[in-house]
Amino acid sequence: MTSARRKSYGVKGAPYALPSPTTTLKRARSAPYFFLLPAVVLFALFFALPIGYALWLSFRKVKVSGLGLGSGARSEVWAGLENYTDALTDSELVDGALRVLGYGCIVVPVMLGLALLFALMLDSDKVRLAPFTRLAIFLPYAIPGVVAALLWGFLYLPDVSPFYFVLDKLGLPQPDLLDGGPLYLALSNIAVWGGTGFNMIVIYTSLQAIPAEVYEAAKLDGATPLQIALRIKIPMVASSLVLTFFFSIIATLQVFNEPTTLKPLTNSVSTTWSPLMKVYQDAFGKGDIYAAAAQAVIIALVTLVLSFGFLRAANRRTKQEAAR
């Protein structure tokens, strides 16, 4: 019985021939673009495209012909810089920006100061129940902003607040936190209560990354815990402080949830209390999406300029310190 003849496969006839080096190189070069493609598509659809559409709307306006009746009475025309000129001369937008500036002067220093203090306390060797304390400080950040504003809003109302009940029983004055100057403190308290935990976690993570040998060397030199905190810990987490300050500035310029939620509870908060509330009112209250788009672009540009300027100044200072 003769055995079956086996077919010999050469390189050309191999069923699983290896790709050529040129093909392998092309695939290796194109692979990163395939991984980036989903992110690029999402960025274009949900970020770049809306920004481009807002820019387009900001240069347009509605032209009304005759009495404004009929299908062709209203038409969209080119407006040039008219919407931007109106926005920059709008007293309501300017007043809202000034209110947000005062609000930020309270929120940013207090929030970052408390975050740094809590982070230094949690990083101490003598702290007890650190995991529970860390979670308790961070937990308010996990609560949605609208829920937090409603919670504090009812605590500010004299008729339902337990704080006012206690003050009344003690015969102490009962200030109205939703009227006049105290309103800034009331709004700032909500932001500080909700944002301190996040900033604390960022700073605390940087503190945990500092090598233990640095602390041991400082202790051998006779440094006290306060000196270690002021001269070692704070300078070494300067980059985290810059990052948290950067995020806090952006969040302050975009304040919207707190005043909008408290508005039904008091007459001191107008529909244009902050710049973003002015944009919302013009777009959905008055139906003028073109003016609202111009205002939104201006707010975005101001945020970009301030953020870029601050980061550039911080990087310059970091380089100067490194050169020393």
MIDODREN-985816 format. One line per 4 residues: number of its first residue (from 0); for each residue x, y, z of N, C-alpha, C. Coordinates in steps of 0.02 Angstrom, whole numbers, plus 32768, in hexadecimal, padded with zeros to 4 digits. Atoms other than C-alpha are relative to their C-alpha. Example, Ala and Ser with C-alpha at 12.3 -4.5 7.8 and 13.67 -1.06 7.14 Angstrom:
// MIDODREN-985816
0 = 802D/7FC5/8000/8267/7F1F/8186/802D/803C/8000; 7FD6/7FC5/7FFD/82AC/7FCB/8165/7FD9/8037/8025
END
This chain:
// MIDODREN-985816
0 = 802B/7FC4/8000/8000/8000/8000/802C/803E/8000; 7FD6/7FC3/8007/8049/80A3/7FCB/7FE3/8037/802C; 8016/7FC9/7FD4/8042/8135/8043/7FEB/803C/7FD6; 8018/7FC5/8023/7FE6/81D4/8013/8038/8032/7FF8
4 = 7FCB/7FD0/800E/8055/8252/7FC3/7FEE/8043/8021; 800A/7FC0/7FE0/8069/82EE/8027/8015/8039/7FD3; 7FF1/7FC6/802A/8062/8393/7FCF/802F/802E/8025; 7FCF/7FD2/7FE1/80F7/8401/7FF5/7FEB/8047/7FF0
8 = 8013/7FBA/8008/80CF/84B8/8010/803F/802B/7FFE; 7FCB/7FCF/8004/8146/853B/7FD8/7FE9/8041/8020; 8011/7FC0/7FE3/8146/85F0/800D/7FC4/801F/7FDE; 8038/7FE2/8025/80D0/8623/7F84/7FBF/7FDA/800C
12 = 803C/8027/7FF8/8058/8595/7FA2/7FEB/7FF7/8048; 8011/8009/7FB9/8055/85A2/8061/7FBD/801F/800E; 8043/7FE5/7FF3/7FA2/85B7/80A0/8001/803A/8031; 7FFB/7FCA/7FCF/7FDC/862C/812C/8041/8025/7FF6
16 = 7FC2/7FDC/8010/8060/8694/80DA/8006/803E/802C; 7FF3/7FC5/7FD7/80AE/871A/8148/7FFD/803F/7FD6; 8002/7FC2/8027/808E/87CE/8113/8046/801B/7FF7; 7FBF/7FE3/8010/811C/882D/80C7/8012/8036/8034
20 = 7FEC/7FCC/7FD0/8181/88A7/8133/7FE0/8043/7FF1; 801F/7FC0/8011/8138/893A/80D4/7FB8/8003/8018; 8045/8002/7FE8/8086/8904/80FA/7FFC/8004/804C; 7FFF/7FFD/7FB7/80B0/88E8/81B1/800E/8046/8019
24 = 7FEF/7FBC/7FEC/80FD/8995/81BD/7FC5/8030/7FF6; 803A/7FD5/800D/8064/89E7/816E/7FC9/7FF4/8034; 8033/800F/7FCD/7FEF/898D/81E7/8014/801C/8044; 7FE9/7FE5/7FBF/805A/89C0/827C/7FF8/804B/8002
28 = 8007/7FB7/8001/8057/8A76/8245/7FB7/8016/8002; 8047/7FED/8002/7F9B/8A78/8227/7FD9/7FEA/803E; 8024/801A/7FC6/7F6C/8A1B/82C8/7FEC/8038/8031; 8015/7FCC/7FD0/7F6F/8AB7/833A/7FC5/8029/7FE8
32 = 8038/7FD8/8019/7EF8/8B12/82C7/7FBD/7FDC/8007; 803E/8027/7FF6/7E78/8A85/82D3/7FEA/8004/8049; 8012/7FFA/7FBA/7E81/8A8F/8391/7FE7/8046/8011; 8015/7FBB/7FF4/7E6D/8B4C/838C/7FBE/8012/7FDD
36 = 803A/7FEF/8028/7DDD/8B48/8310/7FC0/8009/802A; 803E/7FF4/7FD8/7D4E/8B2F/8390/8002/8041/8028; 7FFB/7FC2/7FD9/7D8F/8BBD/83FD/7FFA/803D/7FD2; 8003/7FC8/802E/7DA3/8C2F/8366/7FB8/800B/7FE8
40 = 8046/7FFA/8016/7CF2/8C0A/832A/7FD5/801E/8037; 8027/7FE5/7FC8/7CA7/8C2A/83D6/8012/8049/800D; 7FEB/7FBA/7FF6/7D0E/8CCB/83E8/7FE1/802D/7FCA; 801C/7FD7/8036/7CD3/8D09/833E/7FB5/8008/8006
44 = 8049/7FFD/7FFE/7C1B/8CDE/835A/7FE6/8027/803C; 801B/7FE4/7FC2/7C06/8D18/840E/8027/803C/801B; 7FDA/7FC7/7FE8/7C89/8DA0/8420/800F/8032/7FC8; 7FED/7FD2/8035/7CCE/8DEA/8380/7FC4/8018/7FD8
48 = 803B/7FEC/8028/7C2A/8DE8/831F/7FD3/8031/8025; 8029/7FCE/7FDD/7BC3/8E40/83A8/8023/8044/8005; 7FDC/7FC0/7FFC/7C4C/8EC3/83BB/7FFD/8024/7FBD; 8005/7FE1/8042/7C4F/8EE1/8301/7FBB/801B/7FF1
52 = 8045/7FE8/800B/7B92/8EEF/82FB/7FF1/803E/8029; 800A/7FC4/7FD6/7B93/8F6B/838C/8023/803C/7FE1; 7FDD/7FC9/8022/7C14/8FD4/8331/7FD9/8018/7FC4; 8028/7FED/803B/7BA9/8FD1/8295/7FC2/8028/8015
56 = 803B/7FDC/7FE9/7B0E/9006/82F5/8010/8045/801B; 7FEE/7FBF/7FE3/7B6C/9093/834B/8008/8037/7FCD; 7FF9/7FCE/8036/7B84/90EA/82A3/7FC0/8007/7FD8; 8040/7FFD/8023/7ACD/90DA/8270/7FCC/8024/802A
60 = 8039/7FE2/7FDD/7A2A/912F/829F/7FC2/7FF6/7FD6; 8040/8007/8023/7972/912C/826F/7FEB/8045/7FE7; 801A/7FC2/801E/7933/91B2/81F9/7FB5/7FF9/7FF6; 8048/8001/8004/787B/91DA/8206/7FE9/8031/7FCA
64 = 801A/7FD6/8036/7821/921D/816C/7FB6/800F/800C; 8046/7FEC/7FF8/777F/927D/8178/7FE9/7FF8/8048; 801C/800B/7FBD/7713/924B/820C/8019/7FC0/801F; 7FE6/803E/7FE5/7771/91A8/8224/7FD1/7FC6/7FF9
68 = 8031/8036/800A/76DE/9140/81E9/800D/7FDD/7FBE; 7FF7/8025/803E/76E3/90B9/8166/803F/7FD6/8002; 7FC9/8030/8001/775E/9033/8135/8043/8021/7FF0; 7FC1/7FE1/8013/77E0/90A8/80E9/800E/8041/8024
72 = 7FF7/7FC0/7FDD/77D2/9137/8165/8040/8000/802B; 7FC4/8006/7FD7/7863/90F8/81CF/8035/7FD8/7FDB; 7FCA/8022/8023/7909/90C9/8183/8041/800A/8027; 7FBF/7FFD/7FDF/79B6/90A5/81C6/8033/8021/7FD2
76 = 7FD1/7FDA/8029/7A39/9120/8187/8042/8005/8027; 7FBE/7FF6/7FE3/7AF0/9147/81A6/8000/803F/802B; 8000/7FC7/7FD1/7B0B/91BA/823D/8046/801B/800D; 7FBC/7FE9/7FF3/7BC8/91C9/8243/800F/7FFF/804B
80 = 7FEE/7FFA/7FB9/7C05/9204/82EE/7FCB/8021/802A; 8035/7FDD/7FDC/7B5F/924F/8320/7FEE/7FDD/8042; 8011/8024/7FC3/7B37/91C6/839E/8036/8007/8036; 7FCA/7FF8/7FD0/7BE2/91D6/83EE/8001/8047/801C
84 = 8003/7FBB/7FE7/7BD3/9293/83FA/7FC8/8009/8032; 8038/7FFC/7FD1/7B29/9283/844C/800F/7FDC/8042; 7FF1/8026/7FC3/7B6B/9201/84C6/8031/8026/802C; 7FCE/7FDD/7FD8/7C01/9268/84FC/7FE6/8040/801E
88 = 801E/7FC3/7FE4/7B93/9300/851A/7FC1/7FF2/8027; 803B/8014/7FDA/7B0A/929E/8572/800E/8007/804B; 7FF4/7FF5/7FB9/7B00/92DC/8625/7FF0/7FC3/802A; 8011/803C/7FDA/7AAE/923B/8662/8039/7FCD/7FFF
92 = 7FC8/802F/8006/7B3F/91D1/8621/803B/8019/8028; 7FC8/7FE3/7FDA/7BC0/9248/866C/7FF3/7FFA/804B; 8011/8006/7FB9/7B66/924C/8714/8006/7FB7/8017; 7FF9/8047/7FEF/7B5D/918D/8713/8049/7FEC/8007
96 = 7FB9/8010/7FFB/7C18/9184/86F3/801E/801C/8041; 7FE7/7FE3/7FC2/7C3A/91F8/8786/7FE8/7FD8/803C; 8018/802A/7FC9/7BCC/918F/87F7/8027/7FBF/8005; 7FD9/803E/8000/7C28/90F2/87C4/8047/800D/8018
100 = 7FBD/7FEF/7FE8/7CCD/914B/87E5/8001/8004/804C; 8004/7FFE/7FB7/7C98/9172/8897/7FF5/7FBB/801E; 800D/8045/7FEA/7C57/90C0/88AB/8041/7FD8/7FFE; 7FC2/8025/8006/7CFD/907A/886F/8034/8015/8033
104 = 7FD0/7FE8/7FCD/7D62/90E7/88E7/7FF3/7FE0/8044; 8010/8022/7FC1/7D08/908D/8975/800C/7FB5/7FF9; 7FFF/8049/8007/7CFE/8FDC/8930/8046/7FE4/7FF9; 7FC0/801E/8011/7DAB/8FBD/88E9/8031/7FFF/803B
108 = 7FD0/8003/7FC8/7E19/8FF1/897E/7FE8/7FD3/8039; 801A/8028/7FC8/7DA7/8FA1/8A01/8002/7FB6/7FEF; 8003/8047/8012/7D8F/8EFE/89A2/8046/7FE1/7FFB; 7FBD/801C/8006/7E47/8EE5/8977/8025/8001/8042
112 = 7FE1/7FFF/7FBE/7E7E/8F1A/8A25/7FE8/7FC6/802B; 8019/8039/7FDA/7E0C/8E9A/8A76/8018/7FBE/7FE3; 7FE9/803E/801F/7E3E/8E14/89F8/8049/7FF2/8012; 7FBA/8009/7FED/7EF7/8E31/8A1D/8005/7FEE/804A
116 = 7FFE/800E/7FB8/7ED7/8E32/8AD9/7FEB/7FB8/800F; 8017/8045/7FF5/7E74/8D8F/8AD4/8032/7FCD/7FE6; 7FCF/802F/801D/7EF6/8D3C/8A64/803C/7FFA/802E; 7FC7/8003/7FD2/7F83/8D6B/8ADB/7FEE/7FDC/8040
120 = 8016/8022/7FC3/7F1F/8D2E/8B71/7FFB/7FB4/7FF4; 8006/8048/800F/7EF9/8C86/8B1D/8044/7FE0/7FF4; 7FBE/801B/800D/7FB0/8C73/8AED/802B/7FFC/803F; 7FDB/8001/7FC2/7FE6/8C86/8BA2/8004/7FB9/801C
124 = 7FF7/8043/7FE3/8029/8BEF/8C00/7FD1/7FF3/803A; 802A/8007/7FC5/7FB7/8C0F/8C94/7FB6/7FFC/7FF1; 8046/8000/8011/7F13/8C0F/8C35/7FE2/7FBB/800D; 8024/803E/7FF4/7E92/8B8C/8C64/7FC2/7FFD/7FD3
128 = 803A/800C/802C/7E06/8B41/8BFC/8008/8026/7FBE; 7FF2/7FDC/803E/7E57/8B88/8B5F/7FD2/7FEC/7FC7; 802D/8012/8038/7DEF/8B22/8AE2/7FBA/801D/8008; 8043/7FE6/7FF4/7D4B/8B55/8B33/7FFF/804C/7FF8
132 = 7FFD/7FB7/8006/7D7F/8C0C/8B41/8008/8015/7FB8; 7FF6/7FF0/8046/7DBB/8C0F/8A8E/7FBF/7FF8/7FD8; 8040/800B/8023/7D16/8BC6/8A51/7FCC/8034/8014; 8031/7FCF/7FE8/7CB0/8C3E/8ABD/800C/8044/7FE0
136 = 7FF1/7FC0/8020/7D0A/8CD5/8A73/7FF1/7FFE/7FB5; 800A/8006/8048/7CFC/8C94/89C1/7FB7/7FF6/7FED; 8045/8013/8010/7C46/8C5B/89CC/7FD5/8039/7FE5; 802A/7FCB/801D/7BF5/8D06/89AD/800C/800B/7FB6
140 = 7FF3/7FF8/8048/7C4B/8D0B/8902/7FD8/7FCF/7FD6; 8027/8032/8025/7BEB/8C6E/88D0/7FB7/8012/7FFB; 8046/7FEB/8003/7B45/8CC5/88ED/7FF6/8031/7FC6; 800B/7FD2/8039/7AFF/8D19/884E/7FF7/8048/8018
144 = 8003/7FBA/7FED/7B0A/8DD6/8850/7FBA/8019/800C; 8045/7FEA/7FF7/7A4F/8DEF/883E/7FE4/7FE7/8043; 8018/801C/7FC0/7A2A/8D7C/88D2/8020/8026/803A; 7FDE/7FDC/7FCB/7AAD/8DD4/893C/7FE4/8047/8008
148 = 801D/7FBC/7FFD/7A66/8E80/890F/7FBB/7FFF/8020; 8042/8006/7FE1/79B6/8E47/893D/8005/7FF3/804B; 7FF6/8010/7FB9/79F3/8DFE/89E1/8012/803F/8027; 7FEB/7FC4/7FDC/7A4C/8E9D/8A15/7FCC/8037/7FFA
152 = 8034/7FCC/8008/79C0/8F0A/89CF/7FCA/7FFA/8035; 8033/8008/7FCC/7941/8EBF/8A47/801D/800C/8046; 7FE0/7FF0/7FC0/79BF/8ECF/8AD5/8007/804B/800A; 7FFB/7FB7/7FFC/79CA/8F88/8AAB/7FBC/8021/800C
156 = 8042/7FE2/7FF9/790D/8FA4/8AAF/7FED/8005/804A; 800F/7FF8/7FB9/78D8/8FEC/8B59/7FC5/7FD5/8017; 803D/8023/7FEB/7830/8F91/8B59/800B/7FB5/800B; 7FF7/8049/7FFC/7874/8EE0/8B46/8045/7FEC/801A
160 = 7FBC/8011/7FEC/792A/8EEA/8B7C/8004/7FF1/804B; 7FF6/800D/7FB8/7958/8E97/8C22/8031/8030/8020; 7FD1/7FD0/7FE4/79E5/8F15/8C36/7FDC/803E/801A; 8025/7FC5/7FEA/796B/8FA6/8C3F/7FD6/7FF0/803D
164 = 8027/8014/7FC5/7902/8F45/8CBC/802C/8003/803F; 7FD2/7FFF/7FC7/7999/8F30/8D2E/8013/8047/8012; 7FEF/7FBB/7FF3/79CB/8FE6/8D1A/7FC6/8025/8021; 803A/7FE0/7FE2/791A/901B/8D44/7FF8/7FEC/8049
168 = 8006/8016/7FBB/7917/8FB2/8DE2/8037/801E/802C; 7FC9/7FE4/7FDA/79BF/8FF8/8E17/7FFC/804C/8004; 8007/7FB8/8000/7986/90AA/8DF7/8036/8024/7FD9; 7FCB/7FE3/8029/7A0F/90C8/8D77/7FE4/801C/7FC0
172 = 8019/7FE4/803F/79FD/9130/8CD8/7FFE/7FCB/7FC9; 800A/8030/8036/79C1/90D2/8C3E/800B/8023/7FBD; 7FF2/7FDD/803F/7A16/9117/8BA2/7FDF/7FDC/7FC5; 801D/801C/803D/79C3/90FE/8AF9/8038/7FF5/7FCE
176 = 7FC8/8012/802B/7A47/90A3/8A94/7FEF/8001/7FB6; 8015/8000/8046/79E2/90AD/89F3/7FF0/8047/7FE8; 800F/7FBC/8014/79DB/916A/89E9/803E/802B/8009; 7FCA/7FD0/7FFA/7A5E/91F0/89C6/8045/7FE0/7FFF
180 = 7FBA/8018/7FFD/7B15/91D7/89F0/8008/7FB9/8017; 7FF8/8046/7FEA/7AFF/9134/8A51/7FF2/7FCC/7FCB; 800D/8030/8036/7AC3/90E4/89AF/8041/7FE5/7FE3; 7FBF/8018/8019/7B78/90DC/8974/801D/7FCA/802E
184 = 7FE7/8032/7FD1/7BA7/907F/8A12/7FD8/7FBF/7FFB; 802A/803C/8006/7B14/9008/89FD/8013/7FD7/7FC2; 7FEC/8023/803D/7B43/8FDE/894A/8046/7FE5/8005; 7FBB/8017/7FF8/7BFB/8FD2/8974/8004/7FC4/802D
188 = 8000/8039/7FD2/7BD6/8F5B/8A02/7FEE/7FBF/7FDB; 8014/803C/8026/7B81/8EE2/8989/803B/7FE7/7FD6; 7FC8/8013/802A/7C16/8EE4/8913/803A/7FE5/8029; 7FC9/8017/7FD5/7C96/8ED2/899F/7FF0/7FBB/801D
192 = 8014/8040/7FE4/7C34/8E44/89EF/8005/7FC7/7FCE; 8000/8035/8033/7C29/8DE5/894B/8044/7FF5/7FDF; 7FC3/8007/8026/7CD5/8E06/8901/803F/7FF5/8028; 7FC4/8009/7FD7/7D4D/8DFC/8994/8019/7FB9/7FFE
196 = 7FEB/8046/7FFE/7D4E/8D3E/8995/8027/7FEB/7FC3; 7FDC/8012/803D/7D84/8D2D/88E0/8046/801D/8000; 7FBE/7FE1/7FFE/7E12/8DA9/88F3/802C/7FE1/8036; 7FDA/8020/7FCB/7E46/8D57/8996/801E/7FBE/7FE8
200 = 7FE8/8040/8019/7E55/8CAE/8940/803B/800A/7FD1; 7FC9/7FF2/802E/7EC4/8CF8/88B7/803F/8012/8026; 7FC5/7FEC/7FDA/7F39/8D4A/8935/8019/7FC7/802B; 7FEC/8038/7FD5/7F38/8CB4/89A9/8024/7FCA/7FD9
204 = 7FDE/8031/802A/7F69/8C40/891A/8047/8016/7FF1; 7FBC/7FE7/800B/7FFF/8CAF/88F5/802A/7FFA/803F; 7FDB/8008/7FC2/8031/8CAC/89AC/8015/7FB8/800B; 7FEF/8047/7FF8/802B/8BEE/89AC/8039/7FEB/7FD2
208 = 7FCC/8012/8030/80A3/8BEC/8918/8045/8019/8016; 7FBF/7FE7/7FE8/812D/8C47/8979/8025/7FC7/8023; 7FDC/8037/7FE0/81B5/8BCA/89AB/8007/800A/804B; 7FFA/7FFD/7FB7/81BD/8BA0/8A64/8045/8016/8016
212 = 7FBC/7FED/7FED/8279/8BBD/8A63/8007/804B/8009; 7FFD/7FB7/7FF9/825A/8C78/8A4F/7FEB/8015/8046; 8018/7FF0/7FBD/81F7/8C7E/8AF1/8033/7FE8/8035; 7FD0/801A/7FCF/8277/8C12/8B4C/803D/802D/8004
216 = 7FC6/7FD2/7FFF/8305/8C85/8B18/7FEF/8041/8024; 8014/7FC3/7FDE/82A2/8D1D/8B52/7FFB/7FF7/804B; 8005/800E/7FB9/827F/8CCC/8BFA/8044/7FF9/8020; 7FBC/8006/7FE6/8338/8CA2/8C10/8020/8044/8008
220 = 7FE6/7FBC/7FFB/835E/8D59/8BF3/7FDD/8029/8035; 8022/7FDE/7FCA/82E8/8D86/8C80/7FC3/8029/7FEC; 803A/7FDA/8017/8255/8DC8/8C19/7FC1/7FE9/8025; 8040/800F/7FE0/81AD/8DD1/8C71/7FCB/7FEF/7FCB
224 = 8035/800F/8031/810B/8D92/8C1F/7FE8/803E/7FDB; 8016/7FC3/8022/80D9/8E46/8BFB/8033/8016/7FCD; 7FCC/7FED/8030/8180/8E6B/8BA8/8001/7FD1/7FC4; 8002/802F/8038/8173/8DCC/8B41/7FC6/8010/7FD2
228 = 803B/7FF0/8029/80C5/8DFF/8B07/800C/803F/7FD6; 7FF8/7FBF/8023/80F7/8EB2/8ADA/803A/8000/7FCF; 7FC4/7FFC/8028/81A4/8E94/8A92/800C/7FC5/7FD1; 7FF5/803B/802A/8197/8DE7/8A45/7FC0/7FEC/7FDB
232 = 803C/801B/801E/80E6/8DAD/8A28/7FDF/8032/7FCF; 8022/7FCF/802B/8097/8E4C/89E3/8028/8010/7FC1; 7FDB/7FF5/803F/8127/8E75/896A/8000/7FC5/7FD0; 7FFC/803A/802B/812A/8DC2/892A/7FBE/7FEE/7FE0
236 = 8041/800C/8020/8070/8DC1/8903/7FE8/8040/7FDC; 8012/7FC2/8021/8075/8E6A/88AD/7FDD/7FF4/7FBD; 801F/800F/8040/8048/8E1A/8806/7FB7/7FED/8009; 8045/8013/7FF2/7FAA/8DD0/8853/7FD7/803D/8014
240 = 8022/7FC2/7FEE/7F7D/8E79/889D/7FF0/8029/7FC1; 800C/7FDD/803F/7F8F/8EC7/87F1/7FC6/7FE0/7FDA; 8035/8024/8023/7F20/8E40/87A6/7FBB/800C/801F; 8040/7FF4/7FDF/7E98/8E54/8829/7FE9/8048/7FF9
244 = 8012/7FBA/800B/7E9D/8F11/8818/7FE5/800A/7FBA; 8017/7FFC/8045/7E8A/8EFD/875C/7FB9/7FE6/7FF8; 8043/801C/8003/7DF2/8E8D/876F/7FCD/802D/8025; 802E/7FD6/7FD9/7DA6/8F01/87F2/7FEE/8040/7FDA
248 = 800E/7FC4/8028/7DB6/8F99/8781/7FCD/7FF0/7FCA; 802F/8013/8035/7D5D/8F3F/86F3/7FBA/7FF4/801D; 8041/800E/7FE1/7CD3/8F01/8767/7FDE/8040/8018; 801D/7FC1/7FEA/7CBB/8FB1/87AC/7FE3/8028/7FC6
252 = 8019/7FDB/803A/7CA9/9000/8701/7FC2/7FDF/7FE2; 8039/8024/801C/7C29/8F7B/86D4/7FC9/7FF2/8033; 8033/800C/7FCC/7BBD/8F89/8770/7FBB/8009/7FE3; 8043/7FFF/801C/7B09/8F62/8743/7FCE/7FDC/802D
256 = 8030/802A/7FDB/7AB9/8ED9/87AD/7FE9/8022/8041; 8012/7FE6/7FBE/7ABF/8F2F/8857/7FD0/803B/7FFC; 8030/7FC8/8003/7A6F/8FD8/882B/7FBF/7FEF/7FDD; 803D/8013/8022/79F3/8F88/87B4/7FD2/7FD8/802E
260 = 8028/8028/7FD2/79B9/8F0D/8839/7FE4/802A/8039; 8018/7FD6/7FC9/79AB/8F92/88C0/7FD1/8038/7FE9; 8029/7FC9/8019/794F/900D/884F/7FB7/7FFC/8016; 8046/8002/7FE9/789F/8FCC/887A/7FF7/800E/804A
264 = 8006/7FF7/7FB8/78C6/8FE1/8933/800A/8048/8016; 7FF2/7FBB/7FEE/78F6/9099/892E/7FFA/802D/7FC3; 8003/7FCF/8036/78DD/9136/88C8/8043/8022/7FF3; 7FBF/7FE0/8008/7993/9168/88DC/8028/7FE3/7FC6
268 = 7FDD/801F/8039/79CB/90F1/8853/7FD6/800B/7FC2; 8024/7FF2/803F/7998/9131/87A8/800E/7FC9/7FCD; 7FF6/8032/8036/798E/90CC/8708/8042/800B/7FDC; 7FBF/7FF2/8020/7A32/911D/86D1/8036/800B/8036
272 = 7FD1/7FF5/7FC9/7A92/910F/8776/8047/7FF1/7FEB; 7FBD/8012/8019/7B27/90BA/8721/8000/8002/7FB4; 7FFD/7FFE/8049/7B64/90C3/866C/7FDE/7FC4/7FDF; 8020/803B/801F/7B2B/9010/8647/7FB5/8002/8008
276 = 8048/7FF8/7FF8/7A7F/9037/868D/7FE6/8032/7FCD; 8013/7FCF/8034/7A79/90CC/8616/7FFC/7FDD/7FBC; 8001/8025/803F/7AA4/9059/8585/7FC3/7FD4/7FFC; 803B/802C/7FFE/7A1D/8FDE/85B9/7FBF/8028/7FF8
280 = 803D/7FD7/8005/799B/9068/85CD/7FF6/801A/7FBA; 8007/7FE6/8044/79BF/90B3/8522/7FEF/7FC9/7FCE; 800A/8036/8030/79C1/900A/84CB/7FBB/7FE0/8007; 803D/8026/7FF5/792A/8FB6/851B/7FC7/802A/801D
284 = 8034/7FD4/7FE7/78CE/9046/856E/7FE8/8031/7FCB; 8011/7FD0/8034/78D4/90C7/84E4/8001/7FE2/7FBA; 7FFD/8021/8042/78F6/904E/8455/8033/801E/7FD2; 7FCC/7FE1/8029/798C/90B2/8417/803F/7FD6/8004
288 = 7FC6/802D/7FFD/7A08/9026/83F7/803E/8020/7FE3; 7FC7/7FE0/801F/7A78/9098/8391/8027/802A/8032; 7FE0/7FDA/7FCB/7A9C/9111/841F/801D/7FD3/8036; 7FE7/802F/7FCE/7AAD/907F/8497/8040/7FDE/7FE8
292 = 7FC4/8020/801B/7B2D/902D/8424/803B/802F/8004; 7FC9/7FD0/7FFA/7B95/90CC/841F/8018/8007/8048; 7FED/7FFB/7FBA/7B91/90DA/84DC/8026/7FC1/8017; 7FDE/803E/7FEE/7BC3/9023/84EE/8047/7FFF/7FE5
296 = 7FBD/7FFD/801D/7C56/903D/8479/802D/802F/8028; 7FD9/7FD1/7FD8/7C8F/90D4/84DE/8015/7FE1/8042; 7FF0/8021/7FC0/7C85/9072/8581/8036/7FCB/7FF5; 7FCE/8034/800E/7CE8/8FE3/8532/8044/801F/7FF3
300 = 7FC0/7FDE/800F/7D6E/905B/84F2/801F/801C/8040; 7FE6/7FE6/7FC1/7D7E/90AF/859C/801D/7FC8/802B; 7FE8/8039/7FDA/7D8F/9006/85F0/8041/7FE5/7FE3; 7FC4/8019/8020/7E11/8FCF/8571/803B/802F/800D
304 = 7FC9/7FD0/7FF6/7E78/906F/8582/8018/7FFE/8048; 7FEC/8002/7FBA/7E76/906B/8640/8024/7FBF/8011; 7FE1/8041/7FF1/7EA0/8FB2/8646/8046/7FFC/7FE1; 7FBF/8003/8022/7F2C/8FC0/85C7/8032/802E/8021
308 = 7FD3/7FD1/7FDF/7F74/905A/861B/8018/7FE7/8044; 7FED/801A/7FBE/7F72/900A/86C7/8030/7FC5/7FF9; 7FD4/8039/8009/7FC0/8F68/868A/8045/8015/7FE7; 7FC0/7FE9/8019/8047/8FC6/862D/8028/8021/8038
312 = 7FDD/7FE1/7FC8/8071/902E/86C6/8019/7FCC/8032; 7FEC/8035/7FD2/8075/8F92/8733/803B/7FD8/7FE5; 7FC8/8025/801E/80E7/8F37/86B9/8040/8029/8000; 7FC6/7FD5/7FFE/815B/8FCC/86B0/801F/8002/8046
316 = 7FE6/8000/7FBB/8169/8FD2/876D/801F/7FBE/8013; 7FE4/8042/7FF2/8187/8F17/8775/8046/7FF8/7FE1; 7FBF/8004/8021/8216/8F25/86F8/8034/802B/8024; 7FD2/7FD5/7FDB/8262/8FB5/875A/8017/7FDF/8040
320 = 7FEE/8022/7FC2/825D/8F51/87FB/802D/7FC4/7FF2; 7FD5/8039/8011/82A8/8EB9/87A4/8046/8017/7FED; 7FBE/7FE6/8014/8335/8F25/875E/802A/8013/803C; 7FDA/7FED/7FC4/8364/8F5D/880E/8020/7FC2/8020
END
